[in-house]
Amino acid sequence: MPALTPIESEFATSEDAAAYDVWFRAKVERAMASDTPSIPHAEVMAMAQAILDKHKPR
């Protein structure tokens, strides 16, 4: 397969892109089928902000 340019894809080959697509779709399917409780958006954003604050230059 020919190499892909960065304009076409972030992957080097079509096979790499296809393999990532298969992996990503499987990961999404597992997440959607999971009965693990979800985390509310506001809570996730607060956790992300805490990480950013922790790494801010002082």
C-alpha positions, 0 to 999 in steps of 0.5 A: 500500500502506498504511504499516506501524506500528512494531509491525507491522514495522521497514519503512515499507511492505509493499513495503520489507519484501518487497524486504528479504526478497528481498535477505536470502534471496539473500544467505543463498543466496550464503553457503550456496553459497560455498566460501569457508572459514568462520571458527570461532565462537571466532575471530569472538568473539575478533575482536569482543571485540578491537573492543569492547576497542579502543573501551572508555573508558579 
